[in-house]
Amino acid sequence: MGIIGTILVGLIVGAIARFVLPGEQKMGWIMTILLGIGGSLLAGFVGQALGWYTVGEPAGWIMSVLGAVVLLVVVGKLRKS
């Protein structure tokens, strides 16, 4: 996947994660893209390391959103401290 595809996936995953998590997250669309990319990387590393799925499976999308939600919670906790 090229850089444009990565950015598009990051935007979609980050937007879904921000929609799923209640409350207001003060970040722009660039941070949303970075959140989605980071969540995808986190989920891909953990999911493949545990053998839950391989590259290209639809479960990767679900885990990417969950990974982005986890990152969003961590960032929210760090900003409050």
mmCIF file of the N, C-alpha and C atoms, coordinates in Angstrom:
data_MODEL
# 
_entry.id   MODEL 
# 
loop_
_atom_site.group_PDB 
_atom_site.id 
_atom_site.type_symbol 
_atom_site.label_atom_id 
_atom_site.label_alt_id 
_atom_site.label_comp_id 
_atom_site.label_asym_id 
_atom_site.label_entity_id 
_atom_site.label_seq_id 
_atom_site.pdbx_PDB_ins_code 
_atom_site.Cartn_x 
_atom_site.Cartn_y 
_atom_site.Cartn_z 
_atom_site.occupancy 
_atom_site.B_iso_or_equiv 
_atom_site.pdbx_formal_charge 
_atom_site.auth_seq_id 
_atom_site.auth_comp_id 
_atom_site.auth_asym_id 
_atom_site.auth_atom_id 
_atom_site.pdbx_PDB_model_num 
ATOM 1   N N  . MET A 1 1  ? 0.850   -1.164  0.000  1.00 0.00 ? 1  MET A N  1 
ATOM 2   C CA . MET A 1 1  ? 0.000   0.000   0.000  1.00 0.00 ? 1  MET A CA 1 
ATOM 3   C C  . MET A 1 1  ? 0.900   1.233   0.000  1.00 0.00 ? 1  MET A C  1 
ATOM 4   N N  . GLY A 1 2  ? 0.533   2.201   -0.805 1.00 0.00 ? 2  GLY A N  1 
ATOM 5   C CA . GLY A 1 2  ? 1.317   3.417   -0.905 1.00 0.00 ? 2  GLY A CA 1 
ATOM 6   C C  . GLY A 1 2  ? 0.999   4.391   0.214  1.00 0.00 ? 2  GLY A C  1 
ATOM 7   N N  . ILE A 1 3  ? 1.659   5.523   0.149  1.00 0.00 ? 3  ILE A N  1 
ATOM 8   C CA . ILE A 1 3  ? 1.495   6.530   1.190  1.00 0.00 ? 3  ILE A CA 1 
ATOM 9   C C  . ILE A 1 3  ? 0.084   7.108   1.196  1.00 0.00 ? 3  ILE A C  1 
ATOM 10  N N  . ILE A 1 4  ? -0.504  7.274   0.019  1.00 0.00 ? 4  ILE A N  1 
ATOM 11  C CA . ILE A 1 4  ? -1.868  7.797   -0.059 1.00 0.00 ? 4  ILE A CA 1 
ATOM 12  C C  . ILE A 1 4  ? -2.847  6.813   0.575  1.00 0.00 ? 4  ILE A C  1 
ATOM 13  N N  . GLY A 1 5  ? -2.664  5.530   0.319  1.00 0.00 ? 5  GLY A N  1 
ATOM 14  C CA . GLY A 1 5  ? -3.516  4.502   0.924  1.00 0.00 ? 5  GLY A CA 1 
ATOM 15  C C  . GLY A 1 5  ? -3.375  4.465   2.435  1.00 0.00 ? 5  GLY A C  1 
ATOM 16  N N  . THR A 1 6  ? -2.146  4.617   2.905  1.00 0.00 ? 6  THR A N  1 
ATOM 17  C CA . THR A 1 6  ? -1.901  4.635   4.346  1.00 0.00 ? 6  THR A CA 1 
ATOM 18  C C  . THR A 1 6  ? -2.578  5.833   4.995  1.00 0.00 ? 6  THR A C  1 
ATOM 19  N N  . ILE A 1 7  ? -2.489  6.978   4.363  1.00 0.00 ? 7  ILE A N  1 
ATOM 20  C CA . ILE A 1 7  ? -3.136  8.181   4.900  1.00 0.00 ? 7  ILE A CA 1 
ATOM 21  C C  . ILE A 1 7  ? -4.645  8.022   4.915  1.00 0.00 ? 7  ILE A C  1 
ATOM 22  N N  . LEU A 1 8  ? -5.202  7.456   3.839  1.00 0.00 ? 8  LEU A N  1 
ATOM 23  C CA . LEU A 1 8  ? -6.647  7.263   3.762  1.00 0.00 ? 8  LEU A CA 1 
ATOM 24  C C  . LEU A 1 8  ? -7.141  6.283   4.828  1.00 0.00 ? 8  LEU A C  1 
ATOM 25  N N  . VAL A 1 9  ? -6.427  5.179   4.993  1.00 0.00 ? 9  VAL A N  1 
ATOM 26  C CA . VAL A 1 9  ? -6.790  4.204   6.032  1.00 0.00 ? 9  VAL A CA 1 
ATOM 27  C C  . VAL A 1 9  ? -6.654  4.837   7.410  1.00 0.00 ? 9  VAL A C  1 
ATOM 28  N N  . GLY A 1 10 ? -5.599  5.604   7.640  1.00 0.00 ? 10 GLY A N  1 
ATOM 29  C CA . GLY A 1 10 ? -5.410  6.286   8.921  1.00 0.00 ? 10 GLY A CA 1 
ATOM 30  C C  . GLY A 1 10 ? -6.547  7.251   9.223  1.00 0.00 ? 10 GLY A C  1 
ATOM 31  N N  . LEU A 1 11 ? -6.997  7.974   8.212  1.00 0.00 ? 11 LEU A N  1 
ATOM 32  C CA . LEU A 1 11 ? -8.096  8.910   8.408  1.00 0.00 ? 11 LEU A CA 1 
ATOM 33  C C  . LEU A 1 11 ? -9.388  8.175   8.756  1.00 0.00 ? 11 LEU A C  1 
ATOM 34  N N  . ILE A 1 12 ? -9.667  7.097   8.049  1.00 0.00 ? 12 ILE A N  1 
ATOM 35  C CA . ILE A 1 12 ? -10.899 6.334   8.311  1.00 0.00 ? 12 ILE A CA 1 
ATOM 36  C C  . ILE A 1 12 ? -10.864 5.706   9.698  1.00 0.00 ? 12 ILE A C  1 
ATOM 37  N N  . VAL A 1 13 ? -9.775  5.037   10.021 1.00 0.00 ? 13 VAL A N  1 
ATOM 38  C CA . VAL A 1 13 ? -9.649  4.367   11.324 1.00 0.00 ? 13 VAL A CA 1 
ATOM 39  C C  . VAL A 1 13 ? -9.665  5.389   12.455 1.00 0.00 ? 13 VAL A C  1 
ATOM 40  N N  . GLY A 1 14 ? -8.942  6.494   12.306 1.00 0.00 ? 14 GLY A N  1 
ATOM 41  C CA . GLY A 1 14 ? -8.920  7.529   13.342 1.00 0.00 ? 14 GLY A CA 1 
ATOM 42  C C  . GLY A 1 14 ? -10.281 8.162   13.546 1.00 0.00 ? 14 GLY A C  1 
ATOM 43  N N  . ALA A 1 15 ? -11.000 8.407   12.449 1.00 0.00 ? 15 ALA A N  1 
ATOM 44  C CA . ALA A 1 15 ? -12.333 9.007   12.564 1.00 0.00 ? 15 ALA A CA 1 
ATOM 45  C C  . ALA A 1 15 ? -13.307 8.064   13.254 1.00 0.00 ? 15 ALA A C  1 
ATOM 46  N N  . ILE A 1 16 ? -13.243 6.782   12.927 1.00 0.00 ? 16 ILE A N  1 
ATOM 47  C CA . ILE A 1 16 ? -14.117 5.804   13.581 1.00 0.00 ? 16 ILE A CA 1 
ATOM 48  C C  . ILE A 1 16 ? -13.793 5.719   15.068 1.00 0.00 ? 16 ILE A C  1 
ATOM 49  N N  . ALA A 1 17 ? -12.510 5.709   15.407 1.00 0.00 ? 17 ALA A N  1 
ATOM 50  C CA . ALA A 1 17 ? -12.107 5.633   16.818 1.00 0.00 ? 17 ALA A CA 1 
ATOM 51  C C  . ALA A 1 17 ? -12.593 6.857   17.583 1.00 0.00 ? 17 ALA A C  1 
ATOM 52  N N  . ARG A 1 18 ? -12.490 8.037   16.985 1.00 0.00 ? 18 ARG A N  1 
ATOM 53  C CA . ARG A 1 18 ? -12.962 9.250   17.659 1.00 0.00 ? 18 ARG A CA 1 
ATOM 54  C C  . ARG A 1 18 ? -14.473 9.247   17.797 1.00 0.00 ? 18 ARG A C  1 
ATOM 55  N N  . PHE A 1 19 ? -15.179 8.658   16.837 1.00 0.00 ? 19 PHE A N  1 
ATOM 56  C CA . PHE A 1 19 ? -16.634 8.578   16.896 1.00 0.00 ? 19 PHE A CA 1 
ATOM 57  C C  . PHE A 1 19 ? -17.084 7.598   17.979 1.00 0.00 ? 19 PHE A C  1 
ATOM 58  N N  . VAL A 1 20 ? -16.355 6.477   18.111 1.00 0.00 ? 20 VAL A N  1 
ATOM 59  C CA . VAL A 1 20 ? -16.724 5.425   19.067 1.00 0.00 ? 20 VAL A CA 1 
ATOM 60  C C  . VAL A 1 20 ? -16.484 5.874   20.504 1.00 0.00 ? 20 VAL A C  1 
ATOM 61  N N  . LEU A 1 21 ? -15.388 6.576   20.744 1.00 0.00 ? 21 LEU A N  1 
ATOM 62  C CA . LEU A 1 21 ? -15.037 6.986   22.104 1.00 0.00 ? 21 LEU A CA 1 
ATOM 63  C C  . LEU A 1 21 ? -15.831 8.234   22.486 1.00 0.00 ? 21 LEU A C  1 
ATOM 64  N N  . PRO A 1 22 ? -16.599 8.169   23.572 1.00 0.00 ? 22 PRO A N  1 
ATOM 65  C CA . PRO A 1 22 ? -17.395 9.338   23.957 1.00 0.00 ? 22 PRO A CA 1 
ATOM 66  C C  . PRO A 1 22 ? -16.512 10.478  24.459 1.00 0.00 ? 22 PRO A C  1 
ATOM 67  N N  . GLY A 1 23 ? -17.034 11.668  24.370 1.00 0.00 ? 23 GLY A N  1 
ATOM 68  C CA . GLY A 1 23 ? -16.299 12.832  24.839 1.00 0.00 ? 23 GLY A CA 1 
ATOM 69  C C  . GLY A 1 23 ? -15.709 13.607  23.678 1.00 0.00 ? 23 GLY A C  1 
ATOM 70  N N  . GLU A 1 24 ? -15.090 14.714  24.017 1.00 0.00 ? 24 GLU A N  1 
ATOM 71  C CA . GLU A 1 24 ? -14.512 15.576  22.994 1.00 0.00 ? 24 GLU A CA 1 
ATOM 72  C C  . GLU A 1 24 ? -13.005 15.393  22.966 1.00 0.00 ? 24 GLU A C  1 
ATOM 73  N N  . GLN A 1 25 ? -12.502 15.062  21.794 1.00 0.00 ? 25 GLN A N  1 
ATOM 74  C CA . GLN A 1 25 ? -11.060 14.962  21.596 1.00 0.00 ? 25 GLN A CA 1 
ATOM 75  C C  . GLN A 1 25 ? -10.645 16.151  20.747 1.00 0.00 ? 25 GLN A C  1 
ATOM 76  N N  . LYS A 1 26 ? -9.826  16.998  21.305 1.00 0.00 ? 26 LYS A N  1 
ATOM 77  C CA . LYS A 1 26 ? -9.410  18.206  20.603 1.00 0.00 ? 26 LYS A CA 1 
ATOM 78  C C  . LYS A 1 26 ? -8.183  17.903  19.761 1.00 0.00 ? 26 LYS A C  1 
ATOM 79  N N  . MET A 1 27 ? -8.444  17.504  18.523 1.00 0.00 ? 27 MET A N  1 
ATOM 80  C CA . MET A 1 27 ? -7.366  17.257  17.582 1.00 0.00 ? 27 MET A CA 1 
ATOM 81  C C  . MET A 1 27 ? -7.891  17.495  16.176 1.00 0.00 ? 27 MET A C  1 
ATOM 82  N N  . GLY A 1 28 ? -7.020  17.915  15.313 1.00 0.00 ? 28 GLY A N  1 
ATOM 83  C CA . GLY A 1 28 ? -7.380  18.175  13.929 1.00 0.00 ? 28 GLY A CA 1 
ATOM 84  C C  . GLY A 1 28 ? -7.348  16.909  13.092 1.00 0.00 ? 28 GLY A C  1 
ATOM 85  N N  . TRP A 1 29 ? -7.517  17.103  11.797 1.00 0.00 ? 29 TRP A N  1 
ATOM 86  C CA . TRP A 1 29 ? -7.573  15.926  10.927 1.00 0.00 ? 29 TRP A CA 1 
ATOM 87  C C  . TRP A 1 29 ? -6.203  15.289  10.737 1.00 0.00 ? 29 TRP A C  1 
ATOM 88  N N  . ILE A 1 30 ? -5.121  16.056  10.857 1.00 0.00 ? 30 ILE A N  1 
ATOM 89  C CA . ILE A 1 30 ? -3.785  15.456  10.742 1.00 0.00 ? 30 ILE A CA 1 
ATOM 90  C C  . ILE A 1 30 ? -3.517  14.545  11.939 1.00 0.00 ? 30 ILE A C  1 
ATOM 91  N N  . MET A 1 31 ? -3.888  14.998  13.130 1.00 0.00 ? 31 MET A N  1 
ATOM 92  C CA . MET A 1 31 ? -3.719  14.149  14.319 1.00 0.00 ? 31 MET A CA 1 
ATOM 93  C C  . MET A 1 31 ? -4.640  12.930  14.251 1.00 0.00 ? 31 MET A C  1 
ATOM 94  N N  . THR A 1 32 ? -5.813  13.098  13.640 1.00 0.00 ? 32 THR A N  1 
ATOM 95  C CA . THR A 1 32 ? -6.716  11.961  13.459 1.00 0.00 ? 32 THR A CA 1 
ATOM 96  C C  . THR A 1 32 ? -6.083  10.925  12.542 1.00 0.00 ? 32 THR A C  1 
ATOM 97  N N  . ILE A 1 33 ? -5.430  11.374  11.483 1.00 0.00 ? 33 ILE A N  1 
ATOM 98  C CA . ILE A 1 33 ? -4.731  10.467  10.573 1.00 0.00 ? 33 ILE A CA 1 
ATOM 99  C C  . ILE A 1 33 ? -3.603  9.746   11.315 1.00 0.00 ? 33 ILE A C  1 
ATOM 100 N N  . LEU A 1 34 ? -2.814  10.505  12.079 1.00 0.00 ? 34 LEU A N  1 
ATOM 101 C CA . LEU A 1 34 ? -1.711  9.893   12.825 1.00 0.00 ? 34 LEU A CA 1 
ATOM 102 C C  . LEU A 1 34 ? -2.227  8.911   13.873 1.00 0.00 ? 34 LEU A C  1 
ATOM 103 N N  . LEU A 1 35 ? -3.355  9.241   14.497 1.00 0.00 ? 35 LEU A N  1 
ATOM 104 C CA . LEU A 1 35 ? -3.985  8.326   15.451 1.00 0.00 ? 35 LEU A CA 1 
ATOM 105 C C  . LEU A 1 35 ? -4.372  7.021   14.761 1.00 0.00 ? 35 LEU A C  1 
ATOM 106 N N  . GLY A 1 36 ? -4.991  7.119   13.604 1.00 0.00 ? 36 GLY A N  1 
ATOM 107 C CA . GLY A 1 36 ? -5.403  5.927   12.861 1.00 0.00 ? 36 GLY A CA 1 
ATOM 108 C C  . GLY A 1 36 ? -4.223  5.083   12.406 1.00 0.00 ? 36 GLY A C  1 
ATOM 109 N N  . ILE A 1 37 ? -3.182  5.734   11.934 1.00 0.00 ? 37 ILE A N  1 
ATOM 110 C CA . ILE A 1 37 ? -1.986  5.003   11.498 1.00 0.00 ? 37 ILE A CA 1 
ATOM 111 C C  . ILE A 1 37 ? -1.330  4.317   12.692 1.00 0.00 ? 37 ILE A C  1 
ATOM 112 N N  . GLY A 1 38 ? -1.214  5.045   13.803 1.00 0.00 ? 38 GLY A N  1 
ATOM 113 C CA . GLY A 1 38 ? -0.630  4.450   15.013 1.00 0.00 ? 38 GLY A CA 1 
ATOM 114 C C  . GLY A 1 38 ? -1.449  3.284   15.534 1.00 0.00 ? 38 GLY A C  1 
ATOM 115 N N  . GLY A 1 39 ? -2.773  3.428   15.528 1.00 0.00 ? 39 GLY A N  1 
ATOM 116 C CA . GLY A 1 39 ? -3.643  2.337   15.966 1.00 0.00 ? 39 GLY A CA 1 
ATOM 117 C C  . GLY A 1 39 ? -3.521  1.120   15.070 1.00 0.00 ? 39 GLY A C  1 
ATOM 118 N N  . SER A 1 40 ? -3.392  1.352   13.775 1.00 0.00 ? 40 SER A N  1 
ATOM 119 C CA . SER A 1 40 ? -3.221  0.250   12.833 1.00 0.00 ? 40 SER A CA 1 
ATOM 120 C C  . SER A 1 40 ? -1.895  -0.470  13.052 1.00 0.00 ? 40 SER A C  1 
ATOM 121 N N  . LEU A 1 41 ? -0.845  0.310   13.283 1.00 0.00 ? 41 LEU A N  1 
ATOM 122 C CA . LEU A 1 41 ? 0.457   -0.304  13.543 1.00 0.00 ? 41 LEU A CA 1 
ATOM 123 C C  . LEU A 1 41 ? 0.448   -1.112  14.836 1.00 0.00 ? 41 LEU A C  1 
ATOM 124 N N  . LEU A 1 42 ? -0.134  -0.532  15.879 1.00 0.00 ? 42 LEU A N  1 
ATOM 125 C CA . LEU A 1 42 ? -0.222  -1.228  17.163 1.00 0.00 ? 42 LEU A CA 1 
ATOM 126 C C  . LEU A 1 42 ? -1.020  -2.522  17.033 1.00 0.00 ? 42 LEU A C  1 
ATOM 127 N N  . ALA A 1 43 ? -2.182  -2.435  16.404 1.00 0.00 ? 43 ALA A N  1 
ATOM 128 C CA . ALA A 1 43 ? -3.035  -3.611  16.255 1.00 0.00 ? 43 ALA A CA 1 
ATOM 129 C C  . ALA A 1 43 ? -2.397  -4.656  15.351 1.00 0.00 ? 43 ALA A C  1 
ATOM 130 N N  . GLY A 1 44 ? -1.753  -4.196  14.292 1.00 0.00 ? 44 GLY A N  1 
ATOM 131 C CA . GLY A 1 44 ? -1.093  -5.136  13.390 1.00 0.00 ? 44 GLY A CA 1 
ATOM 132 C C  . GLY A 1 44 ? 0.027   -5.890  14.077 1.00 0.00 ? 44 GLY A C  1 
ATOM 133 N N  . PHE A 1 45 ? 0.817   -5.180  14.862 1.00 0.00 ? 45 PHE A N  1 
ATOM 134 C CA . PHE A 1 45 ? 1.915   -5.825  15.578 1.00 0.00 ? 45 PHE A CA 1 
ATOM 135 C C  . PHE A 1 45 ? 1.394   -6.848  16.589 1.00 0.00 ? 45 PHE A C  1 
ATOM 136 N N  . VAL A 1 46 ? 0.432   -6.438  17.411 1.00 0.00 ? 46 VAL A N  1 
ATOM 137 C CA . VAL A 1 46 ? -0.103  -7.324  18.454 1.00 0.00 ? 46 VAL A CA 1 
ATOM 138 C C  . VAL A 1 46 ? -0.871  -8.493  17.841 1.00 0.00 ? 46 VAL A C  1 
ATOM 139 N N  . GLY A 1 47 ? -1.755  -8.207  16.894 1.00 0.00 ? 47 GLY A N  1 
ATOM 140 C CA . GLY A 1 47 ? -2.585  -9.261  16.298 1.00 0.00 ? 47 GLY A CA 1 
ATOM 141 C C  . GLY A 1 47 ? -1.783  -10.307 15.553 1.00 0.00 ? 47 GLY A C  1 
ATOM 142 N N  . GLN A 1 48 ? -0.788  -9.883  14.815 1.00 0.00 ? 48 GLN A N  1 
ATOM 143 C CA . GLN A 1 48 ? 0.033   -10.833 14.076 1.00 0.00 ? 48 GLN A CA 1 
ATOM 144 C C  . GLN A 1 48 ? 1.002   -11.569 14.986 1.00 0.00 ? 48 GLN A C  1 
ATOM 145 N N  . ALA A 1 49 ? 1.496   -10.905 16.027 1.00 0.00 ? 49 ALA A N  1 
ATOM 146 C CA . ALA A 1 49 ? 2.402   -11.565 16.968 1.00 0.00 ? 49 ALA A CA 1 
ATOM 147 C C  . ALA A 1 49 ? 1.691   -12.675 17.735 1.00 0.00 ? 49 ALA A C  1 
ATOM 148 N N  . LEU A 1 50 ? 0.402   -12.457 18.038 1.00 0.00 ? 50 LEU A N  1 
ATOM 149 C CA . LEU A 1 50 ? -0.367  -13.471 18.756 1.00 0.00 ? 50 LEU A CA 1 
ATOM 150 C C  . LEU A 1 50 ? -0.999  -14.501 17.820 1.00 0.00 ? 50 LEU A C  1 
ATOM 151 N N  . GLY A 1 51 ? -0.866  -14.298 16.515 1.00 0.00 ? 51 GLY A N  1 
ATOM 152 C CA . GLY A 1 51 ? -1.397  -15.249 15.549 1.00 0.00 ? 51 GLY A CA 1 
ATOM 153 C C  . GLY A 1 51 ? -2.906  -15.169 15.364 1.00 0.00 ? 51 GLY A C  1 
ATOM 154 N N  . TRP A 1 52 ? -3.512  -14.030 15.700 1.00 0.00 ? 52 TRP A N  1 
ATOM 155 C CA . TRP A 1 52 ? -4.960  -13.887 15.571 1.00 0.00 ? 52 TRP A CA 1 
ATOM 156 C C  . TRP A 1 52 ? -5.375  -13.751 14.126 1.00 0.00 ? 52 TRP A C  1 
ATOM 157 N N  . TYR A 1 53 ? -4.556  -13.107 13.310 1.00 0.00 ? 53 TYR A N  1 
ATOM 158 C CA . TYR A 1 53 ? -4.868  -12.936 11.899 1.00 0.00 ? 53 TYR A CA 1 
ATOM 159 C C  . TYR A 1 53 ? -3.591  -12.668 11.130 1.00 0.00 ? 53 TYR A C  1 
ATOM 160 N N  . THR A 1 54 ? -3.720  -12.693 9.801  1.00 0.00 ? 54 THR A N  1 
ATOM 161 C CA . THR A 1 54 ? -2.591  -12.406 8.939  1.00 0.00 ? 54 THR A CA 1 
ATOM 162 C C  . THR A 1 54 ? -2.881  -11.111 8.169  1.00 0.00 ? 54 THR A C  1 
ATOM 163 N N  . VAL A 1 55 ? -1.928  -10.677 7.398  1.00 0.00 ? 55 VAL A N  1 
ATOM 164 C CA . VAL A 1 55 ? -2.058  -9.438  6.634  1.00 0.00 ? 55 VAL A CA 1 
ATOM 165 C C  . VAL A 1 55 ? -3.204  -9.553  5.634  1.00 0.00 ? 55 VAL A C  1 
ATOM 166 N N  . GLY A 1 56 ? -4.056  -8.548  5.578  1.00 0.00 ? 56 GLY A N  1 
ATOM 167 C CA . GLY A 1 56 ? -5.132  -8.496  4.597  1.00 0.00 ? 56 GLY A CA 1 
ATOM 168 C C  . GLY A 1 56 ? -6.466  -9.045  5.049  1.00 0.00 ? 56 GLY A C  1 
ATOM 169 N N  . GLU A 1 57 ? -6.562  -9.582  6.233  1.00 0.00 ? 57 GLU A N  1 
ATOM 170 C CA . GLU A 1 57 ? -7.836  -10.100 6.715  1.00 0.00 ? 57 GLU A CA 1 
ATOM 171 C C  . GLU A 1 57 ? -8.704  -8.957  7.240  1.00 0.00 ? 57 GLU A C  1 
ATOM 172 N N  . PRO A 1 58 ? -10.046 -9.074  7.130  1.00 0.00 ? 58 PRO A N  1 
ATOM 173 C CA . PRO A 1 58 ? -10.929 -8.013  7.613  1.00 0.00 ? 58 PRO A CA 1 
ATOM 174 C C  . PRO A 1 58 ? -10.825 -7.766  9.118  1.00 0.00 ? 58 PRO A C  1 
ATOM 175 N N  . ALA A 1 59 ? -10.407 -8.736  9.872  1.00 0.00 ? 59 ALA A N  1 
ATOM 176 C CA . ALA A 1 59 ? -10.249 -8.543  11.320 1.00 0.00 ? 59 ALA A CA 1 
ATOM 177 C C  . ALA A 1 59 ? -9.210  -7.469  11.605 1.00 0.00 ? 59 ALA A C  1 
ATOM 178 N N  . GLY A 1 60 ? -8.328  -7.211  10.682 1.00 0.00 ? 60 GLY A N  1 
ATOM 179 C CA . GLY A 1 60 ? -7.335  -6.169  10.850 1.00 0.00 ? 60 GLY A CA 1 
ATOM 180 C C  . GLY A 1 60 ? -7.960  -4.793  10.978 1.00 0.00 ? 60 GLY A C  1 
ATOM 181 N N  . TRP A 1 61 ? -9.061  -4.553  10.272 1.00 0.00 ? 61 TRP A N  1 
ATOM 182 C CA . TRP A 1 61 ? -9.759  -3.268  10.372 1.00 0.00 ? 61 TRP A CA 1 
ATOM 183 C C  . TRP A 1 61 ? -10.348 -3.088  11.766 1.00 0.00 ? 61 TRP A C  1 
ATOM 184 N N  . ILE A 1 62 ? -10.965 -4.131  12.272 1.00 0.00 ? 62 ILE A N  1 
ATOM 185 C CA . ILE A 1 62 ? -11.573 -4.061  13.596 1.00 0.00 ? 62 ILE A CA 1 
ATOM 186 C C  . ILE A 1 62 ? -10.497 -3.822  14.648 1.00 0.00 ? 62 ILE A C  1 
ATOM 187 N N  . MET A 1 63 ? -9.426  -4.558  14.561 1.00 0.00 ? 63 MET A N  1 
ATOM 188 C CA . MET A 1 63 ? -8.340  -4.392  15.522 1.00 0.00 ? 63 MET A CA 1 
ATOM 189 C C  . MET A 1 63 ? -7.666  -3.032  15.377 1.00 0.00 ? 63 MET A C  1 
ATOM 190 N N  . SER A 1 64 ? -7.611  -2.507  14.161 1.00 0.00 ? 64 SER A N  1 
ATOM 191 C CA . SER A 1 64 ? -7.033  -1.180  13.960 1.00 0.00 ? 64 SER A CA 1 
ATOM 192 C C  . SER A 1 64 ? -7.829  -0.122  14.691 1.00 0.00 ? 64 SER A C  1 
ATOM 193 N N  . VAL A 1 65 ? -9.148  -0.220  14.612 1.00 0.00 ? 65 VAL A N  1 
ATOM 194 C CA . VAL A 1 65 ? -10.002 0.735   15.327 1.00 0.00 ? 65 VAL A CA 1 
ATOM 195 C C  . VAL A 1 65 ? -9.813  0.572   16.831 1.00 0.00 ? 65 VAL A C  1 
ATOM 196 N N  . LEU A 1 66 ? -9.744  -0.677  17.306 1.00 0.00 ? 66 LEU A N  1 
ATOM 197 C CA . LEU A 1 66 ? -9.522  -0.897  18.736 1.00 0.00 ? 66 LEU A CA 1 
ATOM 198 C C  . LEU A 1 66 ? -8.154  -0.366  19.176 1.00 0.00 ? 66 LEU A C  1 
ATOM 199 N N  . GLY A 1 67 ? -7.146  -0.560  18.343 1.00 0.00 ? 67 GLY A N  1 
ATOM 200 C CA . GLY A 1 67 ? -5.824  -0.022  18.650 1.00 0.00 ? 67 GLY A CA 1 
ATOM 201 C C  . GLY A 1 67 ? -5.829  1.494   18.711 1.00 0.00 ? 67 GLY A C  1 
ATOM 202 N N  . ALA A 1 68 ? -6.572  2.131   17.802 1.00 0.00 ? 68 ALA A N  1 
ATOM 203 C CA . ALA A 1 68 ? -6.675  3.592   17.811 1.00 0.00 ? 68 ALA A CA 1 
ATOM 204 C C  . ALA A 1 68 ? -7.441  4.081   19.037 1.00 0.00 ? 68 ALA A C  1 
ATOM 205 N N  . VAL A 1 69 ? -8.464  3.338   19.454 1.00 0.00 ? 69 VAL A N  1 
ATOM 206 C CA . VAL A 1 69 ? -9.207  3.711   20.665 1.00 0.00 ? 69 VAL A CA 1 
ATOM 207 C C  . VAL A 1 69 ? -8.289  3.622   21.882 1.00 0.00 ? 69 VAL A C  1 
ATOM 208 N N  . VAL A 1 70 ? -7.480  2.577   21.938 1.00 0.00 ? 70 VAL A N  1 
ATOM 209 C CA . VAL A 1 70 ? -6.530  2.436   23.051 1.00 0.00 ? 70 VAL A CA 1 
ATOM 210 C C  . VAL A 1 70 ? -5.561  3.617   23.071 1.00 0.00 ? 70 VAL A C  1 
ATOM 211 N N  . LEU A 1 71 ? -5.038  3.979   21.913 1.00 0.00 ? 71 LEU A N  1 
ATOM 212 C CA . LEU A 1 71 ? -4.128  5.125   21.854 1.00 0.00 ? 71 LEU A CA 1 
ATOM 213 C C  . LEU A 1 71 ? -4.828  6.417   22.244 1.00 0.00 ? 71 LEU A C  1 
ATOM 214 N N  . LEU A 1 72 ? -6.079  6.556   21.847 1.00 0.00 ? 72 LEU A N  1 
ATOM 215 C CA . LEU A 1 72 ? -6.844  7.751   22.190 1.00 0.00 ? 72 LEU A CA 1 
ATOM 216 C C  . LEU A 1 72 ? -7.071  7.847   23.695 1.00 0.00 ? 72 LEU A C  1 
ATOM 217 N N  . VAL A 1 73 ? -7.333  6.725   24.348 1.00 0.00 ? 73 VAL A N  1 
ATOM 218 C CA . VAL A 1 73 ? -7.499  6.708   25.796 1.00 0.00 ? 73 VAL A CA 1 
ATOM 219 C C  . VAL A 1 73 ? -6.184  7.064   26.494 1.00 0.00 ? 73 VAL A C  1 
ATOM 220 N N  . VAL A 1 74 ? -5.088  6.502   26.009 1.00 0.00 ? 74 VAL A N  1 
ATOM 221 C CA . VAL A 1 74 ? -3.776  6.779   26.602 1.00 0.00 ? 74 VAL A CA 1 
ATOM 222 C C  . VAL A 1 74 ? -3.433  8.261   26.448 1.00 0.00 ? 74 VAL A C  1 
ATOM 223 N N  . VAL A 1 75 ? -3.659  8.808   25.268 1.00 0.00 ? 75 VAL A N  1 
ATOM 224 C CA . VAL A 1 75 ? -3.370  10.237  25.043 1.00 0.00 ? 75 VAL A CA 1 
ATOM 225 C C  . VAL A 1 75 ? -4.263  11.105  25.926 1.00 0.00 ? 75 VAL A C  1 
ATOM 226 N N  . GLY A 1 76 ? -5.523  10.730  26.079 1.00 0.00 ? 76 GLY A N  1 
ATOM 227 C CA . GLY A 1 76 ? -6.428  11.479  26.945 1.00 0.00 ? 76 GLY A CA 1 
ATOM 228 C C  . GLY A 1 76 ? -5.970  11.468  28.390 1.00 0.00 ? 76 GLY A C  1 
ATOM 229 N N  . LYS A 1 77 ? -5.501  10.315  28.869 1.00 0.00 ? 77 LYS A N  1 
ATOM 230 C CA . LYS A 1 77 ? -5.000  10.221  30.242 1.00 0.00 ? 77 LYS A CA 1 
ATOM 231 C C  . LYS A 1 77 ? -3.718  11.034  30.422 1.00 0.00 ? 77 LYS A C  1 
ATOM 232 N N  . LEU A 1 78 ? -2.843  11.022  29.434 1.00 0.00 ? 78 LEU A N  1 
ATOM 233 C CA . LEU A 1 78 ? -1.592  11.766  29.539 1.00 0.00 ? 78 LEU A CA 1 
ATOM 234 C C  . LEU A 1 78 ? -1.832  13.271  29.513 1.00 0.00 ? 78 LEU A C  1 
ATOM 235 N N  . ARG A 1 79 ? -2.815  13.716  28.752 1.00 0.00 ? 79 ARG A N  1 
ATOM 236 C CA . ARG A 1 79 ? -3.106  15.150  28.678 1.00 0.00 ? 79 ARG A CA 1 
ATOM 237 C C  . ARG A 1 79 ? -3.713  15.657  29.983 1.00 0.00 ? 79 ARG A C  1 
ATOM 238 N N  . LYS A 1 80 ? -4.456  14.812  30.695 1.00 0.00 ? 80 LYS A N  1 
ATOM 239 C CA . LYS A 1 80 ? -5.080  15.230  31.950 1.00 0.00 ? 80 LYS A CA 1 
ATOM 240 C C  . LYS A 1 80 ? -4.098  15.297  33.098 1.00 0.00 ? 80 LYS A C  1 
ATOM 241 N N  . SER A 1 81 ? -2.978  14.544  33.002 1.00 0.00 ? 81 SER A N  1 
ATOM 242 C CA . SER A 1 81 ? -2.039  14.543  34.119 1.00 0.00 ? 81 SER A CA 1 
ATOM 243 C C  . SER A 1 81 ? -1.172  15.764  34.141 1.00 0.00 ? 81 SER A C  1 
# 
